Amino acid sequence: MTSADAPPRNLPSTSDNILLGDVADSTRVEFRSVTKNYGTTQVLHGVDLDVAPGEFVSLLGPSGCGKTTALRVLAGLESASGGTVLLGGVDVSGVPTNKRDIGMVFQAYSLFPHLTVAQNTAFGLRRRRVSRADANRRAHAALDLVGLDHLAERYPHQLSGGQQQRVALARALVTEPRVLLLDEPLSALDAKVRVQLRDEIRRIQLRLGITTVFVTHDQEEALAVSDRIAVMNAGRIEQVGTPEDLYLRPATASVASFVGVSSLAPGVVRGDSVTVWGSALPLQTPHADGPVEVFLRPEDLRLVDTEAAGTDAVVQESTFLGSFRRTLVRTADGTLVRVQHAATARVEYGDRVRIALSTHPVTVRPLSENNAN
């Protein structure tokens, strides 16, 4: 589904907060063939992306893939070397950051230590010459959104890291921006707080209906909160789709390897299928005939009875993950693969088991040189 085809979202009632009542018509964000060079080094290679009004889109990829550069170009903190950036259909490529009407939250909280939480939140409004009374009223409304209105008179050093990041989010929202930009805002937090805050960001975004672009290298974060995800690699967008699309139907080998957990097994392509350990699996995308490496998800492998069709393997390790286990096994050809199975099916190092493959479509890549020798 493209952004243009996305059905309208029914948002929760917003009449209980003054910041939410006026945010009705969200803004479309567009990248059109955007490039960015630093000297002779090209960082962005013709990036095209269309973010629908009110959509939450994540830029996902490893360090150095260009996702933060793309966000900075959108924010106006970097100028594009080529192409066009549009907000609401208007070319803003030459518009300075303070004229783009966007809110930004970064990994660093950047709160003023000498100002209270309420004063930090209202800072942008005071710079816009909003009256003190109105700025204070809107700051408290923003803090109420992020659940911190009761801490309005505290100072940053009296807050936890998660609370400081909530203040940074409130400060970005208080000006009622057309677009919200989030650059790795959760990476400095511990795991439990990170999950809580990512869910809170998504809840607030849905209530506001604000167009949001979120940069992260954490696939779990992107899968959990996004309407769609743009997976970037080496300055290019390799695939844009829903979390389900990217996980179940990766368009390229790099998307398959980056999104989710996969093991690689040797296979041979013939026509529209690939044979792995004697089992023919359908291909996700066409590939030339010949030896390949096949991406196998843990949930697409299962432990079976020794008499069932499959391949023999030896357990290398088994990890308990609450409702299920992931077990690493070595097959007769020396391949290491992870199998996801019921937590009650306990196995130990050295146990001989038999594994079988589900017949879901798989992604493949050319056999690596190391394995070809």
VOFIVEX-805201 format. One line per 4 residues: their letters; for each residue x, y, z of C-alpha. Coordinates in pm, 1 decimal. Layout:
BEGIN
A	X Y Z; ...
//
This chain:
BEGIN
MTSA	0.0 0.0 0.0; 142.1 340.3 -93.0; 103.4 641.9 130.5; -148.8 787.5 -113.2
DAPP	-363.6 474.9 -70.7; -348.6 475.2 310.5; -699.8 487.2 460.7; -782.7 782.1 687.7
RNLP	-720.5 708.0 1054.4; -990.9 771.3 1313.4; -808.2 952.6 1589.3; -912.3 956.2 1954.4
STSD	-1100.4 1255.3 2088.2; -868.7 1551.4 2149.7; -1104.8 1793.5 2320.0; -941.6 1740.8 2658.7
NILL	-617.3 1922.0 2575.0; -576.2 2266.2 2420.2; -280.3 2158.2 2207.8; -477.2 1888.8 2029.9
GDVA	-784.2 2074.6 1914.5; -627.9 2268.0 1625.8; -408.0 1996.7 1478.3; -650.3 1866.2 1217.9
DSTR	-485.7 1885.5 875.9; -151.2 1710.9 896.7; 127.8 1776.1 650.3; 262.2 1557.1 369.8
VEFR	641.3 1516.5 358.5; 817.2 1438.5 30.2; 1172.4 1365.7 -74.4; 1221.5 1383.7 -449.8
SVTK	1553.3 1248.6 -578.9; 1739.6 1402.6 -284.4; 2119.1 1376.1 -290.4; 2377.5 1492.2 -39.7
NYGT	2751.3 1520.8 -93.1; 3025.9 1603.1 152.5; 3308.1 1701.3 -77.4; 3368.3 1406.0 -307.9
TQVL	3173.6 1166.3 -83.1; 2810.9 1109.5 -174.6; 2602.9 1022.4 131.8; 2250.8 1024.5 -14.8
HGVD	2188.5 876.7 -359.2; 1859.7 1003.1 -502.0; 1631.4 941.2 -202.4; 1259.6 929.9 -286.4
LDVA	1004.5 907.3 -5.5; 641.1 1013.4 36.1; 507.1 1038.4 392.2; 130.7 1078.0 405.8
PGEF	-32.1 1337.1 634.7; -49.1 1198.6 988.3; 169.9 898.4 907.0; 446.3 764.0 1132.0
VSLL	739.8 659.0 912.0; 1072.3 527.7 1040.5; 1406.2 554.1 863.0; 1577.1 230.3 961.8
GPSG	1928.0 113.4 888.0; 2277.4 51.5 1022.0; 2514.5 329.0 1126.6; 2642.3 524.9 829.0
CGKT	2351.8 438.4 598.2; 2240.9 803.7 562.6; 1923.0 803.5 770.6; 2027.0 1087.6 1004.2
TALR	2157.8 1289.5 710.1; 1819.1 1250.9 540.4; 1645.4 1373.3 856.0; 1880.5 1670.9 886.2
VLAG	1810.3 1763.9 524.9; 1437.7 1748.2 601.4; 1491.6 1967.6 908.0; 1698.5 2220.8 713.9
LESA	2005.9 2154.3 928.4; 2181.1 2034.8 612.6; 2123.4 2156.5 260.1; 2057.4 1900.0 -10.5
SGGT	2310.7 1879.6 -293.1; 2031.7 1793.4 -535.1; 1664.0 1709.6 -547.0; 1371.4 1863.8 -362.7
VLLG	1218.2 1849.9 -14.2; 850.4 1941.3 13.2; 629.4 2006.5 317.2; 260.4 2021.4 237.0
GVDV	342.1 2037.5 -132.8; 567.5 2342.3 -92.0; 937.4 2326.4 -181.8; 1129.1 2412.0 136.5
SGVP	1475.4 2324.2 6.9; 1589.0 2683.3 54.7; 1384.8 2759.4 367.3; 1579.0 2789.0 696.4
TNKR	1504.3 2553.3 983.3; 1321.9 2810.8 1196.2; 1077.1 2879.3 912.1; 982.2 2514.3 843.9
DIGM	745.6 2477.9 1142.2; 882.6 2144.3 1260.1; 946.7 1993.2 1602.4; 1268.1 1800.2 1666.6
VFQA	1375.0 1556.1 1938.6; 1730.5 1423.5 1943.8; 1920.9 1163.0 2143.7; 2070.2 1438.8 2361.0
YSLF	1802.2 1605.0 2573.8; 1966.2 1952.2 2552.9; 1761.8 2096.9 2837.6; 1864.6 2423.0 2999.9
PHLT	1985.3 2330.6 3351.3; 1892.6 2668.5 3503.5; 1530.1 2653.9 3380.1; 1245.8 2455.1 3533.5
VAQN	1068.1 2182.5 3338.4; 785.6 2424.1 3254.9; 1029.3 2696.5 3148.5; 1222.7 2453.5 2928.7
TAFG	899.4 2342.3 2765.2; 781.3 2699.2 2703.2; 1117.0 2822.2 2573.8; 1025.9 2799.8 2203.9
LRRR	699.7 2983.3 2262.9; 871.9 3269.9 2443.2; 1114.4 3298.3 2148.9; 806.9 3337.9 1928.4
RVSR	684.8 3622.2 2150.5; 387.7 3428.4 2288.4; 261.1 3594.0 2605.8; 390.3 3453.2 2931.9
ADAN	42.7 3343.8 3044.1; -37.5 3168.1 2716.2; 307.5 3008.5 2697.8; 267.2 2877.2 3051.9
RRAH	-79.2 2739.2 2974.7; 41.1 2561.1 2659.8; 355.7 2431.9 2832.5; 142.8 2267.1 3102.3
AALD	-80.0 2117.5 2831.3; 227.8 1973.1 2658.0; 361.6 1834.5 2986.1; 23.3 1680.8 3054.3
LVGL	48.0 1503.2 2719.0; 373.6 1335.6 2822.1; 259.7 1271.8 3180.6; 490.1 1521.4 3352.6
DHLA	267.5 1814.0 3445.0; 313.6 1727.9 3812.8; 691.2 1784.6 3775.7; 661.5 2124.0 3604.8
ERYP	856.1 2311.9 3873.2; 1148.1 2071.0 3897.5; 1485.5 2124.3 3730.8; 1644.7 1884.1 3477.5
HQLS	1897.3 1746.6 3727.2; 1606.0 1631.1 3942.8; 1466.9 1410.1 3663.9; 1556.1 1065.6 3533.6
GGQQ	1682.2 1021.4 3177.2; 1341.2 904.3 3060.5; 1171.1 1203.8 3221.6; 1419.8 1444.0 3060.9
QRVA	1346.3 1294.3 2720.1; 973.8 1339.7 2784.5; 1040.3 1708.0 2853.2; 1230.5 1730.5 2525.4
LARA	928.8 1575.4 2351.2; 689.9 1819.2 2521.1; 913.1 2109.6 2412.9; 897.1 1987.4 2052.2
LVTE	517.3 1953.6 2060.5; 428.3 2274.3 2243.1; 464.9 2490.9 1931.2; 214.3 2267.4 1747.7
PRVL	452.8 2188.5 1460.3; 334.9 2055.1 1127.8; 590.6 1772.1 1136.4; 768.7 1592.4 1422.1
LLDE	1124.8 1465.5 1364.4; 1279.5 1212.8 1604.2; 1649.6 1126.8 1573.7; 1741.6 821.7 1786.4
PLSA	1555.6 973.6 2084.9; 1554.2 650.5 2287.1; 1902.6 509.1 2238.0; 2046.8 659.7 2560.1
LDAK	1779.2 503.6 2780.7; 1773.7 164.5 2949.7; 1570.0 -112.9 2789.1; 1255.1 -93.1 3004.5
VRVQ	1228.5 286.8 2986.4; 1296.7 275.3 2613.0; 997.7 46.8 2554.0; 771.9 259.4 2775.1
LRDE	869.0 584.2 2605.1; 845.4 449.0 2249.6; 488.1 337.3 2323.1; 413.4 677.7 2475.9
IRRI	548.4 855.9 2166.7; 324.7 644.4 1945.3; 20.0 710.6 2164.3; 79.6 1085.8 2154.5
QLRL	143.2 1079.9 1779.7; -187.6 904.3 1720.2; -373.7 1154.5 1937.4; -216.4 1448.5 1759.8
GITT	-234.9 1296.8 1414.1; 98.0 1466.3 1346.3; 318.7 1356.0 1057.0; 624.9 1195.7 1215.5
VFVT	961.6 1081.1 1079.8; 1160.1 865.0 1322.0; 1526.4 769.5 1275.2; 1647.2 452.5 1446.1
HDQE	1891.7 167.0 1401.9; 1678.9 -50.1 1632.1; 1453.5 -271.7 1420.0; 1233.5 -365.1 1716.6
EALA	1154.6 1.9 1777.6; 1071.4 59.4 1411.9; 856.5 -252.7 1384.2; 666.4 -166.8 1704.0
VSDR	558.9 190.7 1630.1; 566.2 259.7 1255.6; 290.2 278.4 999.5; 562.0 221.8 738.9
IAVM	938.6 178.4 746.0; 1198.4 291.4 492.3; 1502.4 63.6 515.4; 1819.3 246.8 412.3
NAGR	2152.6 105.1 302.6; 2454.1 298.0 172.1; 2257.3 617.7 115.6; 1966.5 455.0 -66.6
IEQV	1621.0 340.3 33.9; 1604.6 -31.4 -40.4; 1241.5 -89.9 55.3; 947.5 102.5 196.1
GTPE	659.5 -89.2 346.5; 460.2 -179.9 652.0; 639.3 -368.3 929.5; 463.1 -683.8 810.3
DLYL	580.2 -628.5 451.0; 942.9 -585.5 548.7; 949.9 -886.6 779.0; 747.5 -1129.5 569.5
RPAT	831.2 -1003.9 219.7; 1179.3 -845.2 216.9; 1260.4 -710.7 -129.0; 1638.5 -750.3 -104.3
ASVA	1895.2 -961.7 76.2; 2010.6 -665.1 284.2; 1655.1 -600.0 406.9; 1615.6 -968.2 493.6
SFVG	1941.9 -968.3 686.1; 1874.4 -643.7 874.4; 1507.2 -680.2 964.4; 1439.0 -964.6 1203.5
VSSL	1655.4 -1264.8 1293.6; 1772.0 -1492.8 1013.7; 2011.1 -1780.4 958.2; 2186.1 -1852.3 628.8
APGV	2173.4 -2197.7 474.2; 2310.1 -2322.8 140.5; 2059.8 -2387.0 -136.9; 2029.2 -2425.5 -511.8
VRGD	1787.0 -2220.3 -721.0; 1604.6 -2389.5 -1004.4; 1334.3 -2183.6 -1169.6; 1097.4 -2031.0 -916.8
SVTV	1210.4 -2237.3 -614.5; 1521.7 -2306.9 -410.6; 1612.3 -2645.3 -267.5; 1743.0 -2655.9 90.2
WGSA	1827.5 -2991.9 250.1; 1607.2 -3166.1 -2.8; 1304.8 -2937.6 46.8; 1187.0 -2706.4 -232.4
LPLQ	1088.9 -2357.8 -107.1; 925.4 -2082.9 -314.4; 1133.5 -1773.0 -387.4; 1030.1 -1432.3 -255.8
TPHA	1180.5 -1265.5 -563.6; 1322.4 -1420.5 -883.5; 1688.5 -1520.7 -884.7; 1925.4 -1673.9 -1138.2
DGPV	1966.3 -2051.5 -1121.8; 2259.5 -2181.4 -922.4; 2403.5 -2202.9 -568.8; 2280.8 -1940.0 -320.5
EVFL	2253.6 -1861.5 47.8; 1898.7 -1877.9 182.1; 1761.8 -1658.4 462.9; 1567.8 -1872.0 711.1
RPED	1363.9 -1722.3 995.1; 1374.6 -1913.3 1328.2; 996.9 -1951.8 1326.5; 1012.3 -2115.0 980.7
LRLV	1216.5 -2405.2 1121.1; 1074.4 -2657.4 1365.5; 1181.1 -2958.9 1563.1; 1019.0 -3280.7 1437.5
DTEA	1018.0 -3649.6 1526.3; 1322.7 -3845.1 1415.7; 1111.3 -4040.6 1164.1; 964.9 -3729.7 999.1
AGTD	1092.2 -3568.0 679.8; 1370.5 -3319.4 754.2; 1741.5 -3304.9 822.0; 1948.4 -3419.8 1118.1
AVVQ	2124.4 -3169.5 1343.1; 2307.1 -3138.6 1674.4; 2213.5 -2882.7 1940.3; 2480.4 -2619.3 2007.2
ESTF	2288.3 -2403.0 2254.3; 1930.4 -2330.9 2359.2; 1801.9 -2000.3 2495.8; 1485.7 -1962.1 2704.9
LGSF	1293.5 -1647.9 2600.1; 981.6 -1675.6 2810.3; 702.4 -1802.8 2586.3; 941.3 -1982.2 2348.7
RRTL	1295.6 -2105.0 2301.5; 1549.9 -2035.0 2030.7; 1787.0 -2324.6 1975.3; 2104.9 -2308.9 1768.7
VRTA	2174.2 -2633.8 1584.1; 2445.7 -2754.9 1347.3; 2331.2 -2961.5 1049.3; 2526.8 -3241.8 887.3
DGTL	2675.4 -3001.3 629.3; 2805.8 -2774.9 907.7; 2540.4 -2504.2 875.8; 2437.2 -2321.4 1193.7
VRVQ	2069.0 -2226.0 1207.7; 1832.6 -2108.2 1480.7; 1506.2 -2291.0 1543.7; 1218.6 -2131.2 1738.0
HAAT	1002.8 -2375.8 1932.1; 786.5 -2418.9 2240.5; 953.6 -2341.8 2570.5; 839.3 -2681.2 2698.4
ARVE	1047.4 -2861.9 2433.1; 1371.3 -2846.0 2631.0; 1691.0 -2959.6 2459.7; 2052.9 -2961.1 2574.6
YGDR	2393.8 -2914.5 2417.0; 2490.5 -3221.0 2214.2; 2136.4 -3354.8 2172.2; 2064.2 -3500.8 1830.4
VRIA	1747.3 -3357.9 1679.2; 1568.9 -3339.8 1347.2; 1452.8 -3014.8 1192.2; 1209.3 -2938.7 911.9
LSTH	1135.4 -2628.8 704.9; 805.9 -2446.4 657.6; 719.2 -2382.5 294.5; 703.8 -2002.7 321.3
PVTV	864.9 -1794.5 43.6; 1229.9 -1715.7 117.3; 1485.4 -1454.2 16.7; 1822.7 -1561.1 -123.2
RPLS	2153.6 -1400.2 -209.6; 2448.1 -1514.1 -422.8; 2678.1 -1764.5 -256.0; 2957.4 -1575.9 -76.7
ENNA	3313.0 -1621.9 -196.2; 3412.9 -1784.5 134.1; 3149.6 -2052.1 93.7; 3212.3 -2094.9 -275.6
N	3571.2 -2212.1 -220.3
//
